[in-house]
Amino acid sequence: MTTQPCMIEGCANQGYAPAGTGIVCKEHFADFVTWRRKTGGKTLFRKYNGMTMAERDATVAEWKNTLAQ
Protein backbone atom coordinates (compact mmCIF):
# COMPACT_ATOMS: atom_id res chain seq x y z
CA MET A 1 0.00 0.00 0.00
CA THR A 2 1.07 3.54 -0.65
CA THR A 3 -0.28 6.96 0.22
CA GLN A 4 -0.18 8.06 -3.43
CA PRO A 5 -3.51 8.29 -5.26
CA CYS A 6 -4.32 6.20 -8.33
CA MET A 7 -2.74 7.60 -11.52
CA ILE A 8 -5.93 7.10 -13.54
CA GLU A 9 -7.59 10.44 -14.18
CA GLY A 10 -10.80 10.82 -12.21
CA CYS A 11 -10.03 7.99 -9.78
CA ALA A 12 -9.77 9.07 -6.14
CA ASN A 13 -8.88 5.65 -4.72
CA GLN A 14 -5.68 5.10 -2.76
CA GLY A 15 -2.73 3.61 -4.62
CA TYR A 16 -2.28 -0.13 -4.33
CA ALA A 17 0.36 -1.40 -6.78
CA PRO A 18 2.85 -0.11 -9.36
CA ALA A 19 1.98 0.08 -13.04
CA GLY A 20 5.09 1.13 -14.88
CA THR A 21 6.42 4.14 -13.02
CA GLY A 22 2.95 5.05 -11.76
CA ILE A 23 0.64 3.72 -9.06
CA VAL A 24 -2.88 2.33 -9.58
CA CYS A 25 -5.65 1.44 -7.14
CA LYS A 26 -6.72 -2.13 -6.46
CA GLU A 27 -9.58 -2.05 -8.99
CA HIS A 28 -7.45 -0.62 -11.78
CA PHE A 29 -4.60 -3.01 -10.97
CA ALA A 30 -6.95 -5.99 -11.37
CA ASP A 31 -8.17 -4.54 -14.67
CA PHE A 32 -4.57 -4.00 -15.84
CA VAL A 33 -3.53 -7.56 -15.01
CA THR A 34 -6.63 -8.94 -16.76
CA TRP A 35 -5.92 -6.79 -19.83
CA ARG A 36 -2.28 -7.99 -19.94
CA ARG A 37 -3.38 -11.61 -19.89
CA LYS A 38 -6.00 -11.06 -22.60
CA THR A 39 -3.68 -9.01 -24.80
CA GLY A 40 -0.55 -11.10 -24.79
CA GLY A 41 -1.48 -14.28 -23.02
CA LYS A 42 1.02 -15.79 -20.64
CA THR A 43 3.88 -14.60 -22.84
CA LEU A 44 3.24 -10.90 -22.13
CA PHE A 45 2.35 -11.67 -18.54
CA ARG A 46 5.76 -13.30 -17.99
CA LYS A 47 7.66 -10.85 -20.21
CA TYR A 48 6.43 -7.87 -18.14
CA ASN A 49 8.68 -8.92 -15.25
CA GLY A 50 11.81 -8.51 -17.38
CA MET A 51 10.84 -5.24 -19.06
CA THR A 52 12.60 -1.96 -18.42
CA MET A 53 10.55 0.85 -16.87
CA ALA A 54 10.30 2.59 -20.26
CA GLU A 55 8.87 -0.61 -21.81
CA ARG A 56 6.47 -1.00 -18.88
CA ASP A 57 5.35 2.62 -19.22
CA ALA A 58 4.58 2.02 -22.90
CA THR A 59 2.51 -1.04 -21.98
CA VAL A 60 0.66 0.91 -19.27
CA ALA A 61 -0.01 3.77 -21.73
CA GLU A 62 -1.47 1.27 -24.21
CA TRP A 63 -3.76 -0.09 -21.47
CA LYS A 64 -4.77 3.41 -20.33
CA ASN A 65 -5.94 4.15 -23.89
CA THR A 66 -8.40 1.26 -23.61
CA LEU A 67 -9.94 2.84 -20.48
CA ALA A 68 -10.93 6.02 -22.34
CA GLN A 69 -12.88 4.08 -24.96
HTML snippet that shows the backbone in 3Dmol.js (N, CA, C, O; Angstrom):
<script src="https://3Dmol.org/build/3Dmol-min.js"></script>
<div id="view" style="width:600px;height:400px;position:relative"></div>
<script>
const pdb = `
ATOM      1  N   MET A   1       0.832  -1.186   0.000  1.00  0.00           N
ATOM      2  CA  MET A   1       0.000   0.000   0.000  1.00  0.00           C
ATOM      3  C   MET A   1       0.871   1.240   0.000  1.00  0.00           C
ATOM      4  O   MET A   1       1.981   1.240   0.532  1.00  0.00           O
ATOM      5  N   THR A   2       0.363   2.271  -0.590  1.00  0.00           N
ATOM      6  CA  THR A   2       1.065   3.543  -0.650  1.00  0.00           C
ATOM      7  C   THR A   2       0.081   4.669  -0.361  1.00  0.00           C
ATOM      8  O   THR A   2      -1.132   4.473  -0.430  1.00  0.00           O
ATOM      9  N   THR A   3       0.593   5.818  -0.046  1.00  0.00           N
ATOM     10  CA  THR A   3      -0.277   6.961   0.221  1.00  0.00           C
ATOM     11  C   THR A   3      -0.566   7.746  -1.039  1.00  0.00           C
ATOM     12  O   THR A   3      -1.357   8.689  -1.007  1.00  0.00           O
ATOM     13  N   GLN A   4       0.061   7.377  -2.163  1.00  0.00           N
ATOM     14  CA  GLN A   4      -0.185   8.057  -3.430  1.00  0.00           C
ATOM     15  C   GLN A   4      -1.552   7.684  -3.976  1.00  0.00           C
ATOM     16  O   GLN A   4      -2.002   6.551  -3.805  1.00  0.00           O
ATOM     17  N   PRO A   5      -2.216   8.628  -4.633  1.00  0.00           N
ATOM     18  CA  PRO A   5      -3.506   8.291  -5.264  1.00  0.00           C
ATOM     19  C   PRO A   5      -3.297   7.525  -6.567  1.00  0.00           C
ATOM     20  O   PRO A   5      -2.191   7.492  -7.106  1.00  0.00           O
ATOM     21  N   CYS A   6      -4.339   6.927  -7.053  1.00  0.00           N
ATOM     22  CA  CYS A   6      -4.324   6.204  -8.330  1.00  0.00           C
ATOM     23  C   CYS A   6      -3.979   7.181  -9.456  1.00  0.00           C
ATOM     24  O   CYS A   6      -4.433   8.326  -9.447  1.00  0.00           O
ATOM     25  N   MET A   7      -3.171   6.730 -10.430  1.00  0.00           N
ATOM     26  CA  MET A   7      -2.739   7.601 -11.520  1.00  0.00           C
ATOM     27  C   MET A   7      -3.792   7.763 -12.615  1.00  0.00           C
ATOM     28  O   MET A   7      -3.613   8.572 -13.525  1.00  0.00           O
ATOM     29  N   ILE A   8      -4.879   7.010 -12.540  1.00  0.00           N
ATOM     30  CA  ILE A   8      -5.931   7.105 -13.540  1.00  0.00           C
ATOM     31  C   ILE A   8      -6.754   8.359 -13.281  1.00  0.00           C
ATOM     32  O   ILE A   8      -7.260   8.576 -12.180  1.00  0.00           O
ATOM     33  N   GLU A   9      -6.875   9.169 -14.307  1.00  0.00           N
ATOM     34  CA  GLU A   9      -7.588  10.436 -14.183  1.00  0.00           C
ATOM     35  C   GLU A   9      -9.037  10.215 -13.745  1.00  0.00           C
ATOM     36  O   GLU A   9      -9.759   9.411 -14.333  1.00  0.00           O
ATOM     37  N   GLY A  10      -9.438  10.925 -12.725  1.00  0.00           N
ATOM     38  CA  GLY A  10     -10.795  10.823 -12.211  1.00  0.00           C
ATOM     39  C   GLY A  10     -10.973   9.786 -11.120  1.00  0.00           C
ATOM     40  O   GLY A  10     -12.055   9.694 -10.542  1.00  0.00           O
ATOM     41  N   CYS A  11      -9.953   9.005 -10.820  1.00  0.00           N
ATOM     42  CA  CYS A  11     -10.031   7.988  -9.779  1.00  0.00           C
ATOM     43  C   CYS A  11      -9.449   8.559  -8.490  1.00  0.00           C
ATOM     44  O   CYS A  11      -8.314   9.034  -8.476  1.00  0.00           O
ATOM     45  N   ALA A  12     -10.213   8.513  -7.423  1.00  0.00           N
ATOM     46  CA  ALA A  12      -9.767   9.074  -6.141  1.00  0.00           C
ATOM     47  C   ALA A  12      -9.332   7.992  -5.159  1.00  0.00           C
ATOM     48  O   ALA A  12      -9.050   8.292  -3.999  1.00  0.00           O
ATOM     49  N   ASN A  13      -9.273   6.749  -5.601  1.00  0.00           N
ATOM     50  CA  ASN A  13      -8.884   5.655  -4.716  1.00  0.00           C
ATOM     51  C   ASN A  13      -7.406   5.721  -4.366  1.00  0.00           C
ATOM     52  O   ASN A  13      -6.600   6.280  -5.110  1.00  0.00           O
ATOM     53  N   GLN A  14      -7.066   5.145  -3.229  1.00  0.00           N
ATOM     54  CA  GLN A  14      -5.685   5.103  -2.762  1.00  0.00           C
ATOM     55  C   GLN A  14      -4.876   4.134  -3.613  1.00  0.00           C
ATOM     56  O   GLN A  14      -5.387   3.103  -4.048  1.00  0.00           O
ATOM     57  N   GLY A  15      -3.619   4.468  -3.846  1.00  0.00           N
ATOM     58  CA  GLY A  15      -2.732   3.614  -4.625  1.00  0.00           C
ATOM     59  C   GLY A  15      -2.546   2.254  -3.977  1.00  0.00           C
ATOM     60  O   GLY A  15      -2.549   2.127  -2.753  1.00  0.00           O
ATOM     61  N   TYR A  16      -2.386   1.248  -4.810  1.00  0.00           N
ATOM     62  CA  TYR A  16      -2.275  -0.127  -4.335  1.00  0.00           C
ATOM     63  C   TYR A  16      -1.013  -0.809  -4.863  1.00  0.00           C
ATOM     64  O   TYR A  16      -0.289  -1.452  -4.103  1.00  0.00           O
ATOM     65  N   ALA A  17      -0.749  -0.670  -6.164  1.00  0.00           N
ATOM     66  CA  ALA A  17       0.357  -1.399  -6.782  1.00  0.00           C
ATOM     67  C   ALA A  17       0.961  -0.582  -7.925  1.00  0.00           C
ATOM     68  O   ALA A  17       0.288   0.275  -8.498  1.00  0.00           O
ATOM     69  N   PRO A  18       2.222  -0.845  -8.257  1.00  0.00           N
ATOM     70  CA  PRO A  18       2.848  -0.115  -9.365  1.00  0.00           C
ATOM     71  C   PRO A  18       2.341  -0.591 -10.719  1.00  0.00           C
ATOM     72  O   PRO A  18       2.025  -1.764 -10.918  1.00  0.00           O
ATOM     73  N   ALA A  19       2.275   0.361 -11.638  1.00  0.00           N
ATOM     74  CA  ALA A  19       1.980   0.076 -13.038  1.00  0.00           C
ATOM     75  C   ALA A  19       2.957   0.927 -13.829  1.00  0.00           C
ATOM     76  O   ALA A  19       2.729   2.122 -14.019  1.00  0.00           O
ATOM     77  N   GLY A  20       4.024   0.333 -14.281  1.00  0.00           N
ATOM     78  CA  GLY A  20       5.093   1.126 -14.878  1.00  0.00           C
ATOM     79  C   GLY A  20       5.716   1.966 -13.777  1.00  0.00           C
ATOM     80  O   GLY A  20       6.049   1.452 -12.709  1.00  0.00           O
ATOM     81  N   THR A  21       5.874   3.254 -14.038  1.00  0.00           N
ATOM     82  CA  THR A  21       6.423   4.145 -13.018  1.00  0.00           C
ATOM     83  C   THR A  21       5.323   4.820 -12.213  1.00  0.00           C
ATOM     84  O   THR A  21       5.611   5.644 -11.344  1.00  0.00           O
ATOM     85  N   GLY A  22       4.074   4.484 -12.488  1.00  0.00           N
ATOM     86  CA  GLY A  22       2.950   5.053 -11.758  1.00  0.00           C
ATOM     87  C   GLY A  22       2.369   4.075 -10.750  1.00  0.00           C
ATOM     88  O   GLY A  22       2.851   2.954 -10.592  1.00  0.00           O
ATOM     89  N   ILE A  23       1.318   4.530 -10.071  1.00  0.00           N
ATOM     90  CA  ILE A  23       0.635   3.719  -9.064  1.00  0.00           C
ATOM     91  C   ILE A  23      -0.847   3.656  -9.428  1.00  0.00           C
ATOM     92  O   ILE A  23      -1.440   4.673  -9.790  1.00  0.00           O
ATOM     93  N   VAL A  24      -1.440   2.486  -9.334  1.00  0.00           N
ATOM     94  CA  VAL A  24      -2.876   2.334  -9.578  1.00  0.00           C
ATOM     95  C   VAL A  24      -3.557   1.756  -8.347  1.00  0.00           C
ATOM     96  O   VAL A  24      -2.919   1.124  -7.505  1.00  0.00           O
ATOM     97  N   CYS A  25      -4.868   1.984  -8.257  1.00  0.00           N
ATOM     98  CA  CYS A  25      -5.648   1.443  -7.142  1.00  0.00           C
ATOM     99  C   CYS A  25      -5.899  -0.049  -7.366  1.00  0.00           C
ATOM    100  O   CYS A  25      -5.556  -0.593  -8.416  1.00  0.00           O
ATOM    101  N   LYS A  26      -6.482  -0.685  -6.401  1.00  0.00           N
ATOM    102  CA  LYS A  26      -6.724  -2.135  -6.457  1.00  0.00           C
ATOM    103  C   LYS A  26      -7.609  -2.513  -7.648  1.00  0.00           C
ATOM    104  O   LYS A  26      -7.336  -3.497  -8.336  1.00  0.00           O
ATOM    105  N   GLU A  27      -8.658  -1.741  -7.890  1.00  0.00           N
ATOM    106  CA  GLU A  27      -9.582  -2.046  -8.989  1.00  0.00           C
ATOM    107  C   GLU A  27      -8.894  -1.908 -10.345  1.00  0.00           C
ATOM    108  O   GLU A  27      -9.036  -2.767 -11.215  1.00  0.00           O
ATOM    109  N   HIS A  28      -8.145  -0.815 -10.513  1.00  0.00           N
ATOM    110  CA  HIS A  28      -7.452  -0.623 -11.783  1.00  0.00           C
ATOM    111  C   HIS A  28      -6.304  -1.620 -11.954  1.00  0.00           C
ATOM    112  O   HIS A  28      -6.012  -2.029 -13.078  1.00  0.00           O
ATOM    113  N   PHE A  29      -5.659  -2.010 -10.880  1.00  0.00           N
ATOM    114  CA  PHE A  29      -4.599  -3.013 -10.970  1.00  0.00           C
ATOM    115  C   PHE A  29      -5.171  -4.338 -11.460  1.00  0.00           C
ATOM    116  O   PHE A  29      -4.578  -4.990 -12.319  1.00  0.00           O
ATOM    117  N   ALA A  30      -6.311  -4.739 -10.922  1.00  0.00           N
ATOM    118  CA  ALA A  30      -6.948  -5.987 -11.366  1.00  0.00           C
ATOM    119  C   ALA A  30      -7.320  -5.901 -12.843  1.00  0.00           C
ATOM    120  O   ALA A  30      -7.162  -6.870 -13.585  1.00  0.00           O
ATOM    121  N   ASP A  31      -7.814  -4.740 -13.266  1.00  0.00           N
ATOM    122  CA  ASP A  31      -8.168  -4.541 -14.668  1.00  0.00           C
ATOM    123  C   ASP A  31      -6.921  -4.598 -15.554  1.00  0.00           C
ATOM    124  O   ASP A  31      -6.954  -5.179 -16.638  1.00  0.00           O
ATOM    125  N   PHE A  32      -5.821  -3.993 -15.090  1.00  0.00           N
ATOM    126  CA  PHE A  32      -4.573  -3.997 -15.844  1.00  0.00           C
ATOM    127  C   PHE A  32      -4.031  -5.415 -16.014  1.00  0.00           C
ATOM    128  O   PHE A  32      -3.617  -5.796 -17.109  1.00  0.00           O
ATOM    129  N   VAL A  33      -4.032  -6.184 -14.945  1.00  0.00           N
ATOM    130  CA  VAL A  33      -3.530  -7.563 -15.009  1.00  0.00           C
ATOM    131  C   VAL A  33      -4.402  -8.398 -15.955  1.00  0.00           C
ATOM    132  O   VAL A  33      -3.883  -9.186 -16.745  1.00  0.00           O
ATOM    133  N   THR A  34      -5.710  -8.226 -15.873  1.00  0.00           N
ATOM    134  CA  THR A  34      -6.629  -8.945 -16.763  1.00  0.00           C
ATOM    135  C   THR A  34      -6.364  -8.561 -18.214  1.00  0.00           C
ATOM    136  O   THR A  34      -6.323  -9.428 -19.087  1.00  0.00           O
ATOM    137  N   TRP A  35      -6.186  -7.275 -18.476  1.00  0.00           N
ATOM    138  CA  TRP A  35      -5.915  -6.793 -19.829  1.00  0.00           C
ATOM    139  C   TRP A  35      -4.614  -7.389 -20.361  1.00  0.00           C
ATOM    140  O   TRP A  35      -4.548  -7.820 -21.512  1.00  0.00           O
ATOM    141  N   ARG A  36      -3.567  -7.413 -19.510  1.00  0.00           N
ATOM    142  CA  ARG A  36      -2.281  -7.986 -19.937  1.00  0.00           C
ATOM    143  C   ARG A  36      -2.432  -9.439 -20.338  1.00  0.00           C
ATOM    144  O   ARG A  36      -1.868  -9.877 -21.341  1.00  0.00           O
ATOM    145  N   ARG A  37      -3.197 -10.185 -19.554  1.00  0.00           N
ATOM    146  CA  ARG A  37      -3.382 -11.614 -19.886  1.00  0.00           C
ATOM    147  C   ARG A  37      -4.155 -11.784 -21.185  1.00  0.00           C
ATOM    148  O   ARG A  37      -3.823 -12.641 -22.005  1.00  0.00           O
ATOM    149  N   LYS A  38      -5.195 -10.960 -21.374  1.00  0.00           N
ATOM    150  CA  LYS A  38      -5.999 -11.064 -22.600  1.00  0.00           C
ATOM    151  C   LYS A  38      -5.217 -10.616 -23.827  1.00  0.00           C
ATOM    152  O   LYS A  38      -5.349 -11.205 -24.900  1.00  0.00           O
ATOM    153  N   THR A  39      -4.412  -9.587 -23.674  1.00  0.00           N
ATOM    154  CA  THR A  39      -3.684  -9.008 -24.797  1.00  0.00           C
ATOM    155  C   THR A  39      -2.545  -9.891 -25.281  1.00  0.00           C
ATOM    156  O   THR A  39      -2.417 -10.144 -26.479  1.00  0.00           O
ATOM    157  N   GLY A  40      -1.732 -10.353 -24.369  1.00  0.00           N
ATOM    158  CA  GLY A  40      -0.551 -11.098 -24.790  1.00  0.00           C
ATOM    159  C   GLY A  40      -0.469 -12.499 -24.253  1.00  0.00           C
ATOM    160  O   GLY A  40       0.539 -13.179 -24.440  1.00  0.00           O
ATOM    161  N   GLY A  41      -1.504 -12.939 -23.593  1.00  0.00           N
ATOM    162  CA  GLY A  41      -1.478 -14.277 -23.016  1.00  0.00           C
ATOM    163  C   GLY A  41      -0.406 -14.384 -21.948  1.00  0.00           C
ATOM    164  O   GLY A  41       0.032 -13.376 -21.393  1.00  0.00           O
ATOM    165  N   LYS A  42       0.003 -15.574 -21.671  1.00  0.00           N
ATOM    166  CA  LYS A  42       1.023 -15.788 -20.637  1.00  0.00           C
ATOM    167  C   LYS A  42       2.384 -15.238 -21.049  1.00  0.00           C
ATOM    168  O   LYS A  42       3.220 -14.931 -20.200  1.00  0.00           O
ATOM    169  N   THR A  43       2.602 -15.116 -22.367  1.00  0.00           N
ATOM    170  CA  THR A  43       3.878 -14.601 -22.840  1.00  0.00           C
ATOM    171  C   THR A  43       4.100 -13.172 -22.366  1.00  0.00           C
ATOM    172  O   THR A  43       5.155 -12.865 -21.810  1.00  0.00           O
ATOM    173  N   LEU A  44       3.112 -12.286 -22.579  1.00  0.00           N
ATOM    174  CA  LEU A  44       3.241 -10.902 -22.125  1.00  0.00           C
ATOM    175  C   LEU A  44       3.224 -10.842 -20.612  1.00  0.00           C
ATOM    176  O   LEU A  44       3.933 -10.032 -20.014  1.00  0.00           O
ATOM    177  N   PHE A  45       2.435 -11.676 -19.998  1.00  0.00           N
ATOM    178  CA  PHE A  45       2.354 -11.672 -18.544  1.00  0.00           C
ATOM    179  C   PHE A  45       3.715 -11.982 -17.935  1.00  0.00           C
ATOM    180  O   PHE A  45       4.115 -11.346 -16.960  1.00  0.00           O
ATOM    181  N   ARG A  46       4.425 -12.947 -18.496  1.00  0.00           N
ATOM    182  CA  ARG A  46       5.758 -13.295 -17.990  1.00  0.00           C
ATOM    183  C   ARG A  46       6.815 -12.284 -18.435  1.00  0.00           C
ATOM    184  O   ARG A  46       7.724 -11.954 -17.674  1.00  0.00           O
ATOM    185  N   LYS A  47       6.692 -11.801 -19.657  1.00  0.00           N
ATOM    186  CA  LYS A  47       7.659 -10.849 -20.213  1.00  0.00           C
ATOM    187  C   LYS A  47       7.678  -9.553 -19.416  1.00  0.00           C
ATOM    188  O   LYS A  47       8.734  -8.932 -19.290  1.00  0.00           O
ATOM    189  N   TYR A  48       6.544  -9.127 -18.875  1.00  0.00           N
ATOM    190  CA  TYR A  48       6.429  -7.869 -18.143  1.00  0.00           C
ATOM    191  C   TYR A  48       7.444  -7.789 -17.006  1.00  0.00           C
ATOM    192  O   TYR A  48       7.969  -6.712 -16.724  1.00  0.00           O
ATOM    193  N   ASN A  49       7.723  -8.901 -16.359  1.00  0.00           N
ATOM    194  CA  ASN A  49       8.685  -8.916 -15.253  1.00  0.00           C
ATOM    195  C   ASN A  49      10.081  -8.505 -15.694  1.00  0.00           C
ATOM    196  O   ASN A  49      10.808  -7.893 -14.911  1.00  0.00           O
ATOM    197  N   GLY A  50      10.473  -8.816 -16.902  1.00  0.00           N
ATOM    198  CA  GLY A  50      11.807  -8.511 -17.380  1.00  0.00           C
ATOM    199  C   GLY A  50      11.918  -7.214 -18.164  1.00  0.00           C
ATOM    200  O   GLY A  50      12.999  -6.873 -18.645  1.00  0.00           O
ATOM    201  N   MET A  51      10.823  -6.493 -18.298  1.00  0.00           N
ATOM    202  CA  MET A  51      10.838  -5.243 -19.065  1.00  0.00           C
ATOM    203  C   MET A  51      11.502  -4.116 -18.284  1.00  0.00           C
ATOM    204  O   MET A  51      11.487  -4.090 -17.054  1.00  0.00           O
ATOM    205  N   THR A  52      12.089  -3.178 -19.042  1.00  0.00           N
ATOM    206  CA  THR A  52      12.604  -1.963 -18.421  1.00  0.00           C
ATOM    207  C   THR A  52      11.411  -1.072 -18.063  1.00  0.00           C
ATOM    208  O   THR A  52      10.291  -1.322 -18.509  1.00  0.00           O
ATOM    209  N   MET A  53      11.650  -0.042 -17.263  1.00  0.00           N
ATOM    210  CA  MET A  53      10.549   0.846 -16.875  1.00  0.00           C
ATOM    211  C   MET A  53       9.972   1.567 -18.089  1.00  0.00           C
ATOM    212  O   MET A  53       8.764   1.796 -18.147  1.00  0.00           O
ATOM    213  N   ALA A  54      10.800   1.925 -19.048  1.00  0.00           N
ATOM    214  CA  ALA A  54      10.302   2.588 -20.261  1.00  0.00           C
ATOM    215  C   ALA A  54       9.366   1.655 -21.036  1.00  0.00           C
ATOM    216  O   ALA A  54       8.333   2.091 -21.544  1.00  0.00           O
ATOM    217  N   GLU A  55       9.729   0.374 -21.125  1.00  0.00           N
ATOM    218  CA  GLU A  55       8.870  -0.610 -21.805  1.00  0.00           C
ATOM    219  C   GLU A  55       7.570  -0.813 -21.022  1.00  0.00           C
ATOM    220  O   GLU A  55       6.496  -0.931 -21.612  1.00  0.00           O
ATOM    221  N   ARG A  56       7.674  -0.853 -19.707  1.00  0.00           N
ATOM    222  CA  ARG A  56       6.468  -1.002 -18.884  1.00  0.00           C
ATOM    223  C   ARG A  56       5.555   0.202 -19.035  1.00  0.00           C
ATOM    224  O   ARG A  56       4.337   0.054 -19.136  1.00  0.00           O
ATOM    225  N   ASP A  57       6.147   1.409 -19.052  1.00  0.00           N
ATOM    226  CA  ASP A  57       5.347   2.619 -19.220  1.00  0.00           C
ATOM    227  C   ASP A  57       4.596   2.605 -20.548  1.00  0.00           C
ATOM    228  O   ASP A  57       3.447   3.041 -20.617  1.00  0.00           O
ATOM    229  N   ALA A  58       5.235   2.110 -21.594  1.00  0.00           N
ATOM    230  CA  ALA A  58       4.579   2.018 -22.902  1.00  0.00           C
ATOM    231  C   ALA A  58       3.407   1.041 -22.846  1.00  0.00           C
ATOM    232  O   ALA A  58       2.359   1.296 -23.439  1.00  0.00           O
ATOM    233  N   THR A  59       3.578  -0.067 -22.143  1.00  0.00           N
ATOM    234  CA  THR A  59       2.505  -1.045 -21.980  1.00  0.00           C
ATOM    235  C   THR A  59       1.357  -0.452 -21.169  1.00  0.00           C
ATOM    236  O   THR A  59       0.190  -0.650 -21.507  1.00  0.00           O
ATOM    237  N   VAL A  60       1.682   0.271 -20.106  1.00  0.00           N
ATOM    238  CA  VAL A  60       0.658   0.911 -19.275  1.00  0.00           C
ATOM    239  C   VAL A  60      -0.081   1.972 -20.081  1.00  0.00           C
ATOM    240  O   VAL A  60      -1.301   2.091 -19.964  1.00  0.00           O
ATOM    241  N   ALA A  61       0.630   2.743 -20.894  1.00  0.00           N
ATOM    242  CA  ALA A  61      -0.008   3.767 -21.729  1.00  0.00           C
ATOM    243  C   ALA A  61      -0.978   3.131 -22.723  1.00  0.00           C
ATOM    244  O   ALA A  61      -2.059   3.664 -22.973  1.00  0.00           O
ATOM    245  N   GLU A  62      -0.588   1.998 -23.282  1.00  0.00           N
ATOM    246  CA  GLU A  62      -1.468   1.271 -24.209  1.00  0.00           C
ATOM    247  C   GLU A  62      -2.743   0.827 -23.489  1.00  0.00           C
ATOM    248  O   GLU A  62      -3.839   0.938 -24.038  1.00  0.00           O
ATOM    249  N   TRP A  63      -2.597   0.326 -22.261  1.00  0.00           N
ATOM    250  CA  TRP A  63      -3.755  -0.093 -21.469  1.00  0.00           C
ATOM    251  C   TRP A  63      -4.633   1.106 -21.107  1.00  0.00           C
ATOM    252  O   TRP A  63      -5.858   1.024 -21.189  1.00  0.00           O
ATOM    253  N   LYS A  64      -4.005   2.230 -20.703  1.00  0.00           N
ATOM    254  CA  LYS A  64      -4.771   3.414 -20.327  1.00  0.00           C
ATOM    255  C   LYS A  64      -5.639   3.905 -21.486  1.00  0.00           C
ATOM    256  O   LYS A  64      -6.738   4.415 -21.266  1.00  0.00           O
ATOM    257  N   ASN A  65      -5.150   3.752 -22.724  1.00  0.00           N
ATOM    258  CA  ASN A  65      -5.943   4.152 -23.887  1.00  0.00           C
ATOM    259  C   ASN A  65      -7.219   3.332 -24.014  1.00  0.00           C
ATOM    260  O   ASN A  65      -8.217   3.822 -24.541  1.00  0.00           O
ATOM    261  N   THR A  66      -7.199   2.091 -23.536  1.00  0.00           N
ATOM    262  CA  THR A  66      -8.403   1.261 -23.612  1.00  0.00           C
ATOM    263  C   THR A  66      -9.452   1.706 -22.580  1.00  0.00           C
ATOM    264  O   THR A  66     -10.644   1.454 -22.757  1.00  0.00           O
ATOM    265  N   LEU A  67      -9.005   2.365 -21.507  1.00  0.00           N
ATOM    266  CA  LEU A  67      -9.943   2.839 -20.478  1.00  0.00           C
ATOM    267  C   LEU A  67     -10.784   3.999 -20.966  1.00  0.00           C
ATOM    268  O   LEU A  67     -11.931   4.144 -20.546  1.00  0.00           O
ATOM    269  N   ALA A  68     -10.236   4.840 -21.852  1.00  0.00           N
ATOM    270  CA  ALA A  68     -10.931   6.019 -22.341  1.00  0.00           C
ATOM    271  C   ALA A  68     -12.011   5.653 -23.346  1.00  0.00           C
ATOM    272  O   ALA A  68     -12.913   6.451 -23.600  1.00  0.00           O
ATOM    273  N   GLN A  69     -11.932   4.469 -23.916  1.00  0.00           N
ATOM    274  CA  GLN A  69     -12.882   4.079 -24.961  1.00  0.00           C
ATOM    275  C   GLN A  69     -14.174   3.585 -24.395  1.00  0.00           C
ATOM    276  O   GLN A  69     -15.077   3.219 -25.147  1.00  0.00           O
TER     277      GLN A  69
END
`;
const viewer = $3Dmol.createViewer("view");
viewer.addModel(pdb, "pdb");
viewer.setStyle({}, {cartoon: {color: "spectrum"}});
viewer.zoomTo();
viewer.render();
</script>
